[in-house]
Amino acid sequence: MEMRHASHPESAKGYDTERLRKEFLIEKLFVENEVQMVYSHVDRYIIGGALPTSATLKLEADSREIGADYVLERREIGIINVGAAGIVTVDGTEYAVEPRDCLYIGMGSRDVTFASRDAANPARFYFISTPAHKTYPTVLLPIAEATPQHLGSLSSSNERTIYKYIHKGGIQSCQLMLGMTLLKPNNMWNTMPCHTHDRRSEVYFYFDMPEDGLVFHFMGEPQETRHLVVRNEQVAISPSWSIHSGVGTSNYTFIWAMAGENQTFEDMDMVAMKDLK
């Protein structure tokens, strides 16, 4: 597991492109028949990807890295399948996770495995885990049962559909919030006008991008903005002091996850366009 420490905003002002990418960008999560994980000290996320083809993969980590006997001993996890049909097995119970379905697994689940229905057309499980203090039930929420929220307009290039999976009005959790935003064709902007939320951090996983496509993900303090060039199936980590918005060369989809002090979507500090620098 790769370990990453948190960065102070004053330090981040002086980072060059290479250092910004090293601190805040995860470039590769999917490796055939492996589980890849990054531990971020920003709200102690574990961010990962599982790509099972000919093998069933187990969610596991060195106890010295996580300070526990198994990954979910004191953690919860949200999983979204961004590939073909797959199966996640939780302590002997199988869950059929179809494309873009979400599975939440509560604290205390010991044995979690990932498999594809068809090795030639594999599932791609993106997951994110946060510390937990209470066990909530494991829940599978198919995208067909999630309530879509349509926002934005073509005139502002941000017409989009938001699916909220893990939140106060949906799947219950200790602190993890998880959802997915789909931009409609000919729309490229996300989360603009931008905001920060000092009580929560956020992680963006960008996908559904063409091979030659990319997103310019904007980050940094509102008066000290920087950017990351993000390609398909890459992740941007956004600490609480940073904005998090982006514009692509075409439309795309992204999965957002939040963790921190609360689960209140409205708890954000909006940044006026005139104040951005």
Contacts in CASP RR format, 6 or more apart in sequence:
PFRMAT RR
TARGET T0000
AUTHOR 0000-0000-0000
METHOD contacts of the structure
MODEL  1
MEMRHASHPESAKGYDTERLRKEFLIEKLFVENEVQMVYSHVDRYIIGGA
LPTSATLKLEADSREIGADYVLERREIGIINVGAAGIVTVDGTEYAVEPR
DCLYIGMGSRDVTFASRDAANPARFYFISTPAHKTYPTVLLPIAEATPQH
LGSLSSSNERTIYKYIHKGGIQSCQLMLGMTLLKPNNMWNTMPCHTHDRR
SEVYFYFDMPEDGLVFHFMGEPQETRHLVVRNEQVAISPSWSIHSGVGTS
NYTFIWAMAGENQTFEDMDMVAMKDLK
1 37 0 8 1.000
1 38 0 8 1.000
1 39 0 8 1.000
1 46 0 8 1.000
1 61 0 8 1.000
1 62 0 8 1.000
1 65 0 8 1.000
1 66 0 8 1.000
2 37 0 8 1.000
2 38 0 8 1.000
2 39 0 8 1.000
3 38 0 8 1.000
3 39 0 8 1.000
3 41 0 8 1.000
3 65 0 8 1.000
4 23 0 8 1.000
4 38 0 8 1.000
4 39 0 8 1.000
4 40 0 8 1.000
4 41 0 8 1.000
4 42 0 8 1.000
4 237 0 8 1.000
5 41 0 8 1.000
6 40 0 8 1.000
6 41 0 8 1.000
6 42 0 8 1.000
6 239 0 8 1.000
7 15 0 8 1.000
7 23 0 8 1.000
7 24 0 8 1.000
7 239 0 8 1.000
9 220 0 8 1.000
9 221 0 8 1.000
9 224 0 8 1.000
9 239 0 8 1.000
9 241 0 8 1.000
9 242 0 8 1.000
12 20 0 8 1.000
12 23 0 8 1.000
12 220 0 8 1.000
12 224 0 8 1.000
12 226 0 8 1.000
13 221 0 8 1.000
13 224 0 8 1.000
15 23 0 8 1.000
15 226 0 8 1.000
20 219 0 8 1.000
20 226 0 8 1.000
20 228 0 8 1.000
21 27 0 8 1.000
21 228 0 8 1.000
23 237 0 8 1.000
24 219 0 8 1.000
24 228 0 8 1.000
24 236 0 8 1.000
24 237 0 8 1.000
24 238 0 8 1.000
25 228 0 8 1.000
25 230 0 8 1.000
25 234 0 8 1.000
25 235 0 8 1.000
25 236 0 8 1.000
25 237 0 8 1.000
26 38 0 8 1.000
26 47 0 8 1.000
26 234 0 8 1.000
26 235 0 8 1.000
26 236 0 8 1.000
26 237 0 8 1.000
27 231 0 8 1.000
27 234 0 8 1.000
28 36 0 8 1.000
28 233 0 8 1.000
28 234 0 8 1.000
29 36 0 8 1.000
29 38 0 8 1.000
29 47 0 8 1.000
29 48 0 8 1.000
29 49 0 8 1.000
29 126 0 8 1.000
29 205 0 8 1.000
29 233 0 8 1.000
29 234 0 8 1.000
29 235 0 8 1.000
30 36 0 8 1.000
30 49 0 8 1.000
30 50 0 8 1.000
30 51 0 8 1.000
30 124 0 8 1.000
30 233 0 8 1.000
31 51 0 8 1.000
32 51 0 8 1.000
32 53 0 8 1.000
32 122 0 8 1.000
33 51 0 8 1.000
33 52 0 8 1.000
33 53 0 8 1.000
33 54 0 8 1.000
33 55 0 8 1.000
33 57 0 8 1.000
34 50 0 8 1.000
34 51 0 8 1.000
34 57 0 8 1.000
35 48 0 8 1.000
35 49 0 8 1.000
35 50 0 8 1.000
35 57 0 8 1.000
35 58 0 8 1.000
35 59 0 8 1.000
35 60 0 8 1.000
35 114 0 8 1.000
36 48 0 8 1.000
36 49 0 8 1.000
36 50 0 8 1.000
37 46 0 8 1.000
37 47 0 8 1.000
37 48 0 8 1.000
37 49 0 8 1.000
37 61 0 8 1.000
38 46 0 8 1.000
38 47 0 8 1.000
38 48 0 8 1.000
38 235 0 8 1.000
39 45 0 8 1.000
39 46 0 8 1.000
39 65 0 8 1.000
39 66 0 8 1.000
40 46 0 8 1.000
40 47 0 8 1.000
40 203 0 8 1.000
40 237 0 8 1.000
42 201 0 8 1.000
42 237 0 8 1.000
42 239 0 8 1.000
42 240 0 8 1.000
43 130 0 8 1.000
43 200 0 8 1.000
43 201 0 8 1.000
43 259 0 8 1.000
43 260 0 8 1.000
44 130 0 8 1.000
44 131 0 8 1.000
44 259 0 8 1.000
45 128 0 8 1.000
45 129 0 8 1.000
45 130 0 8 1.000
45 201 0 8 1.000
45 203 0 8 1.000
45 237 0 8 1.000
45 257 0 8 1.000
45 259 0 8 1.000
46 61 0 8 1.000
46 66 0 8 1.000
46 71 0 8 1.000
46 75 0 8 1.000
46 77 0 8 1.000
46 128 0 8 1.000
46 129 0 8 1.000
46 130 0 8 1.000
47 127 0 8 1.000
47 128 0 8 1.000
47 203 0 8 1.000
47 205 0 8 1.000
47 235 0 8 1.000
47 237 0 8 1.000
48 126 0 8 1.000
48 127 0 8 1.000
48 128 0 8 1.000
49 124 0 8 1.000
49 125 0 8 1.000
49 126 0 8 1.000
49 127 0 8 1.000
50 57 0 8 1.000
50 59 0 8 1.000
50 114 0 8 1.000
50 123 0 8 1.000
50 124 0 8 1.000
50 125 0 8 1.000
50 127 0 8 1.000
51 57 0 8 1.000
51 122 0 8 1.000
51 123 0 8 1.000
51 124 0 8 1.000
51 125 0 8 1.000
52 114 0 8 1.000
52 115 0 8 1.000
52 116 0 8 1.000
52 122 0 8 1.000
52 123 0 8 1.000
52 125 0 8 1.000
53 116 0 8 1.000
53 119 0 8 1.000
53 120 0 8 1.000
53 122 0 8 1.000
54 119 0 8 1.000
56 113 0 8 1.000
56 114 0 8 1.000
56 115 0 8 1.000
57 113 0 8 1.000
57 114 0 8 1.000
57 115 0 8 1.000
58 111 0 8 1.000
58 112 0 8 1.000
58 113 0 8 1.000
58 114 0 8 1.000
59 71 0 8 1.000
59 72 0 8 1.000
59 77 0 8 1.000
59 112 0 8 1.000
59 113 0 8 1.000
59 114 0 8 1.000
59 127 0 8 1.000
60 70 0 8 1.000
60 71 0 8 1.000
61 71 0 8 1.000
63 69 0 8 1.000
66 75 0 8 1.000
68 74 0 8 1.000
68 75 0 8 1.000
70 110 0 8 1.000
70 111 0 8 1.000
71 77 0 8 1.000
71 112 0 8 1.000
71 129 0 8 1.000
72 105 0 8 1.000
72 106 0 8 1.000
72 107 0 8 1.000
72 108 0 8 1.000
72 109 0 8 1.000
72 110 0 8 1.000
72 112 0 8 1.000
72 129 0 8 1.000
73 107 0 8 1.000
73 108 0 8 1.000
73 110 0 8 1.000
74 107 0 8 1.000
74 108 0 8 1.000
74 131 0 8 1.000
74 132 0 8 1.000
74 133 0 8 1.000
75 107 0 8 1.000
75 129 0 8 1.000
75 130 0 8 1.000
75 131 0 8 1.000
75 132 0 8 1.000
76 104 0 8 1.000
76 105 0 8 1.000
76 106 0 8 1.000
76 107 0 8 1.000
76 129 0 8 1.000
76 130 0 8 1.000
76 132 0 8 1.000
76 136 0 8 1.000
76 173 0 8 1.000
76 174 0 8 1.000
76 175 0 8 1.000
76 176 0 8 1.000
77 104 0 8 1.000
77 105 0 8 1.000
77 106 0 8 1.000
77 112 0 8 1.000
77 127 0 8 1.000
77 128 0 8 1.000
77 129 0 8 1.000
77 176 0 8 1.000
78 102 0 8 1.000
78 103 0 8 1.000
78 104 0 8 1.000
78 105 0 8 1.000
78 127 0 8 1.000
78 128 0 8 1.000
78 129 0 8 1.000
78 165 0 8 1.000
78 166 0 8 1.000
78 176 0 8 1.000
78 178 0 8 1.000
78 257 0 8 1.000
79 88 0 8 1.000
79 97 0 8 1.000
79 102 0 8 1.000
79 103 0 8 1.000
79 104 0 8 1.000
79 105 0 8 1.000
79 125 0 8 1.000
79 126 0 8 1.000
79 127 0 8 1.000
80 100 0 8 1.000
80 101 0 8 1.000
80 102 0 8 1.000
80 103 0 8 1.000
80 125 0 8 1.000
80 126 0 8 1.000
80 127 0 8 1.000
80 165 0 8 1.000
80 178 0 8 1.000
80 179 0 8 1.000
80 180 0 8 1.000
80 255 0 8 1.000
81 97 0 8 1.000
81 98 0 8 1.000
81 99 0 8 1.000
81 100 0 8 1.000
81 101 0 8 1.000
81 123 0 8 1.000
81 124 0 8 1.000
81 125 0 8 1.000
81 126 0 8 1.000
82 99 0 8 1.000
82 100 0 8 1.000
82 124 0 8 1.000
82 125 0 8 1.000
82 126 0 8 1.000
82 207 0 8 1.000
82 208 0 8 1.000
82 233 0 8 1.000
82 255 0 8 1.000
83 99 0 8 1.000
83 122 0 8 1.000
83 123 0 8 1.000
83 124 0 8 1.000
84 99 0 8 1.000
84 116 0 8 1.000
84 117 0 8 1.000
84 118 0 8 1.000
84 121 0 8 1.000
84 122 0 8 1.000
84 123 0 8 1.000
84 124 0 8 1.000
85 96 0 8 1.000
85 97 0 8 1.000
85 98 0 8 1.000
85 99 0 8 1.000
85 116 0 8 1.000
85 117 0 8 1.000
85 118 0 8 1.000
85 123 0 8 1.000
86 96 0 8 1.000
86 97 0 8 1.000
86 98 0 8 1.000
86 114 0 8 1.000
86 115 0 8 1.000
86 116 0 8 1.000
86 117 0 8 1.000
86 122 0 8 1.000
86 123 0 8 1.000
86 125 0 8 1.000
87 94 0 8 1.000
87 95 0 8 1.000
87 96 0 8 1.000
87 97 0 8 1.000
87 114 0 8 1.000
87 115 0 8 1.000
87 116 0 8 1.000
87 117 0 8 1.000
87 123 0 8 1.000
88 94 0 8 1.000
88 95 0 8 1.000
88 97 0 8 1.000
88 103 0 8 1.000
88 105 0 8 1.000
88 112 0 8 1.000
88 113 0 8 1.000
88 114 0 8 1.000
88 115 0 8 1.000
88 125 0 8 1.000
89 95 0 8 1.000
89 111 0 8 1.000
89 112 0 8 1.000
89 113 0 8 1.000
89 115 0 8 1.000
90 105 0 8 1.000
90 109 0 8 1.000
90 111 0 8 1.000
90 112 0 8 1.000
90 138 0 8 1.000
91 109 0 8 1.000
91 110 0 8 1.000
91 111 0 8 1.000
91 112 0 8 1.000
92 111 0 8 1.000
93 138 0 8 1.000
95 103 0 8 1.000
95 138 0 8 1.000
95 140 0 8 1.000
96 140 0 8 1.000
97 103 0 8 1.000
97 123 0 8 1.000
97 125 0 8 1.000
97 140 0 8 1.000
98 142 0 8 1.000
98 143 0 8 1.000
99 143 0 8 1.000
100 143 0 8 1.000
100 163 0 8 1.000
100 180 0 8 1.000
101 140 0 8 1.000
101 141 0 8 1.000
101 142 0 8 1.000
101 143 0 8 1.000
102 140 0 8 1.000
102 141 0 8 1.000
102 143 0 8 1.000
102 146 0 8 1.000
102 165 0 8 1.000
102 166 0 8 1.000
102 171 0 8 1.000
102 178 0 8 1.000
102 179 0 8 1.000
102 180 0 8 1.000
103 138 0 8 1.000
103 139 0 8 1.000
103 140 0 8 1.000
103 141 0 8 1.000
104 136 0 8 1.000
104 138 0 8 1.000
104 139 0 8 1.000
104 140 0 8 1.000
104 141 0 8 1.000
104 165 0 8 1.000
104 166 0 8 1.000
104 171 0 8 1.000
104 173 0 8 1.000
104 176 0 8 1.000
104 178 0 8 1.000
105 112 0 8 1.000
105 138 0 8 1.000
106 132 0 8 1.000
106 135 0 8 1.000
106 136 0 8 1.000
106 137 0 8 1.000
106 138 0 8 1.000
106 173 0 8 1.000
107 132 0 8 1.000
107 133 0 8 1.000
107 134 0 8 1.000
107 135 0 8 1.000
107 136 0 8 1.000
107 174 0 8 1.000
108 135 0 8 1.000
109 138 0 8 1.000
114 123 0 8 1.000
114 125 0 8 1.000
115 123 0 8 1.000
116 122 0 8 1.000
116 123 0 8 1.000
117 123 0 8 1.000
124 233 0 8 1.000
126 205 0 8 1.000
126 207 0 8 1.000
126 255 0 8 1.000
128 176 0 8 1.000
128 178 0 8 1.000
128 203 0 8 1.000
128 257 0 8 1.000
129 176 0 8 1.000
130 174 0 8 1.000
130 175 0 8 1.000
130 176 0 8 1.000
130 259 0 8 1.000
130 260 0 8 1.000
131 174 0 8 1.000
131 175 0 8 1.000
132 173 0 8 1.000
132 174 0 8 1.000
132 175 0 8 1.000
132 176 0 8 1.000
133 174 0 8 1.000
134 174 0 8 1.000
136 171 0 8 1.000
136 172 0 8 1.000
136 173 0 8 1.000
136 174 0 8 1.000
137 172 0 8 1.000
139 171 0 8 1.000
141 165 0 8 1.000
141 170 0 8 1.000
141 171 0 8 1.000
143 163 0 8 1.000
143 180 0 8 1.000
146 163 0 8 1.000
146 164 0 8 1.000
146 165 0 8 1.000
147 163 0 8 1.000
147 164 0 8 1.000
148 161 0 8 1.000
148 162 0 8 1.000
148 163 0 8 1.000
149 161 0 8 1.000
149 162 0 8 1.000
149 163 0 8 1.000
149 164 0 8 1.000
150 159 0 8 1.000
150 160 0 8 1.000
150 161 0 8 1.000
150 162 0 8 1.000
151 158 0 8 1.000
151 159 0 8 1.000
151 160 0 8 1.000
151 161 0 8 1.000
151 162 0 8 1.000
152 158 0 8 1.000
152 159 0 8 1.000
152 160 0 8 1.000
153 159 0 8 1.000
154 184 0 8 1.000
154 186 0 8 1.000
154 187 0 8 1.000
156 189 0 8 1.000
157 186 0 8 1.000
157 187 0 8 1.000
157 188 0 8 1.000
157 189 0 8 1.000
157 247 0 8 1.000
158 183 0 8 1.000
158 187 0 8 1.000
158 188 0 8 1.000
158 189 0 8 1.000
158 190 0 8 1.000
158 192 0 8 1.000
159 183 0 8 1.000
159 184 0 8 1.000
159 187 0 8 1.000
160 181 0 8 1.000
160 182 0 8 1.000
160 183 0 8 1.000
160 184 0 8 1.000
160 187 0 8 1.000
160 190 0 8 1.000
161 181 0 8 1.000
161 182 0 8 1.000
161 184 0 8 1.000
162 179 0 8 1.000
162 180 0 8 1.000
162 181 0 8 1.000
162 182 0 8 1.000
163 179 0 8 1.000
163 180 0 8 1.000
163 181 0 8 1.000
163 182 0 8 1.000
164 170 0 8 1.000
164 179 0 8 1.000
165 171 0 8 1.000
165 178 0 8 1.000
165 179 0 8 1.000
165 180 0 8 1.000
166 172 0 8 1.000
166 173 0 8 1.000
166 176 0 8 1.000
166 177 0 8 1.000
166 178 0 8 1.000
166 179 0 8 1.000
167 177 0 8 1.000
167 178 0 8 1.000
167 179 0 8 1.000
167 263 0 8 1.000
167 265 0 8 1.000
168 263 0 8 1.000
168 264 0 8 1.000
173 263 0 8 1.000
175 259 0 8 1.000
175 260 0 8 1.000
175 263 0 8 1.000
176 257 0 8 1.000
176 258 0 8 1.000
176 259 0 8 1.000
177 257 0 8 1.000
177 258 0 8 1.000
177 259 0 8 1.000
177 263 0 8 1.000
177 265 0 8 1.000
178 255 0 8 1.000
178 256 0 8 1.000
178 257 0 8 1.000
178 258 0 8 1.000
179 255 0 8 1.000
179 256 0 8 1.000
179 257 0 8 1.000
180 253 0 8 1.000
180 254 0 8 1.000
180 255 0 8 1.000
180 256 0 8 1.000
181 190 0 8 1.000
181 253 0 8 1.000
181 254 0 8 1.000
181 255 0 8 1.000
181 256 0 8 1.000
182 208 0 8 1.000
182 253 0 8 1.000
183 190 0 8 1.000
183 251 0 8 1.000
183 252 0 8 1.000
183 253 0 8 1.000
184 251 0 8 1.000
185 251 0 8 1.000
186 251 0 8 1.000
187 251 0 8 1.000
188 247 0 8 1.000
188 248 0 8 1.000
188 249 0 8 1.000
188 250 0 8 1.000
188 251 0 8 1.000
189 245 0 8 1.000
189 246 0 8 1.000
189 247 0 8 1.000
189 248 0 8 1.000
190 245 0 8 1.000
190 246 0 8 1.000
190 247 0 8 1.000
190 254 0 8 1.000
191 243 0 8 1.000
191 244 0 8 1.000
191 245 0 8 1.000
191 246 0 8 1.000
192 245 0 8 1.000
192 246 0 8 1.000
192 247 0 8 1.000
193 270 0 8 1.000
193 271 0 8 1.000
193 272 0 8 1.000
193 273 0 8 1.000
194 218 0 8 1.000
194 222 0 8 1.000
194 243 0 8 1.000
194 244 0 8 1.000
194 245 0 8 1.000
194 270 0 8 1.000
194 271 0 8 1.000
194 276 0 8 1.000
195 243 0 8 1.000
195 268 0 8 1.000
195 269 0 8 1.000
195 270 0 8 1.000
195 271 0 8 1.000
196 222 0 8 1.000
196 240 0 8 1.000
196 241 0 8 1.000
196 242 0 8 1.000
196 243 0 8 1.000
196 268 0 8 1.000
196 269 0 8 1.000
196 271 0 8 1.000
197 240 0 8 1.000
197 258 0 8 1.000
197 267 0 8 1.000
197 268 0 8 1.000
197 269 0 8 1.000
198 240 0 8 1.000
198 241 0 8 1.000
198 269 0 8 1.000
199 240 0 8 1.000
199 260 0 8 1.000
199 261 0 8 1.000
199 262 0 8 1.000
199 267 0 8 1.000
200 240 0 8 1.000
200 258 0 8 1.000
200 259 0 8 1.000
200 260 0 8 1.000
200 261 0 8 1.000
200 262 0 8 1.000
200 267 0 8 1.000
201 237 0 8 1.000
201 238 0 8 1.000
201 239 0 8 1.000
201 240 0 8 1.000
201 258 0 8 1.000
201 259 0 8 1.000
201 260 0 8 1.000
202 238 0 8 1.000
202 244 0 8 1.000
202 256 0 8 1.000
202 257 0 8 1.000
202 258 0 8 1.000
203 235 0 8 1.000
203 236 0 8 1.000
203 237 0 8 1.000
203 238 0 8 1.000
203 256 0 8 1.000
203 257 0 8 1.000
203 258 0 8 1.000
204 217 0 8 1.000
204 235 0 8 1.000
204 236 0 8 1.000
204 238 0 8 1.000
204 244 0 8 1.000
204 254 0 8 1.000
204 255 0 8 1.000
204 256 0 8 1.000
205 233 0 8 1.000
205 234 0 8 1.000
205 235 0 8 1.000
205 254 0 8 1.000
205 255 0 8 1.000
205 256 0 8 1.000
205 257 0 8 1.000
206 215 0 8 1.000
206 217 0 8 1.000
206 230 0 8 1.000
206 231 0 8 1.000
206 232 0 8 1.000
206 233 0 8 1.000
206 234 0 8 1.000
206 235 0 8 1.000
206 236 0 8 1.000
206 252 0 8 1.000
206 253 0 8 1.000
206 254 0 8 1.000
207 232 0 8 1.000
207 233 0 8 1.000
207 252 0 8 1.000
207 253 0 8 1.000
207 254 0 8 1.000
207 255 0 8 1.000
208 232 0 8 1.000
208 251 0 8 1.000
208 252 0 8 1.000
208 253 0 8 1.000
209 215 0 8 1.000
209 231 0 8 1.000
209 232 0 8 1.000
209 250 0 8 1.000
209 252 0 8 1.000
210 232 0 8 1.000
210 250 0 8 1.000
211 232 0 8 1.000
212 249 0 8 1.000
213 231 0 8 1.000
213 232 0 8 1.000
213 248 0 8 1.000
213 249 0 8 1.000
213 250 0 8 1.000
214 229 0 8 1.000
214 230 0 8 1.000
214 231 0 8 1.000
214 248 0 8 1.000
214 249 0 8 1.000
215 229 0 8 1.000
215 230 0 8 1.000
215 231 0 8 1.000
215 246 0 8 1.000
215 247 0 8 1.000
215 248 0 8 1.000
215 249 0 8 1.000
215 252 0 8 1.000
216 227 0 8 1.000
216 228 0 8 1.000
216 229 0 8 1.000
216 230 0 8 1.000
216 246 0 8 1.000
216 247 0 8 1.000
216 248 0 8 1.000
217 227 0 8 1.000
217 228 0 8 1.000
217 229 0 8 1.000
217 230 0 8 1.000
217 236 0 8 1.000
217 244 0 8 1.000
217 245 0 8 1.000
217 246 0 8 1.000
218 225 0 8 1.000
218 226 0 8 1.000
218 227 0 8 1.000
218 243 0 8 1.000
218 244 0 8 1.000
218 245 0 8 1.000
218 246 0 8 1.000
218 247 0 8 1.000
219 225 0 8 1.000
219 226 0 8 1.000
219 227 0 8 1.000
219 228 0 8 1.000
219 236 0 8 1.000
219 238 0 8 1.000
219 242 0 8 1.000
219 243 0 8 1.000
219 244 0 8 1.000
220 226 0 8 1.000
220 241 0 8 1.000
220 242 0 8 1.000
220 243 0 8 1.000
221 241 0 8 1.000
221 242 0 8 1.000
221 243 0 8 1.000
222 243 0 8 1.000
222 271 0 8 1.000
222 275 0 8 1.000
222 276 0 8 1.000
222 277 0 8 1.000
223 275 0 8 1.000
223 276 0 8 1.000
223 277 0 8 1.000
224 277 0 8 1.000
225 243 0 8 1.000
225 276 0 8 1.000
225 277 0 8 1.000
228 236 0 8 1.000
230 236 0 8 1.000
236 244 0 8 1.000
238 244 0 8 1.000
240 260 0 8 1.000
243 271 0 8 1.000
243 276 0 8 1.000
END
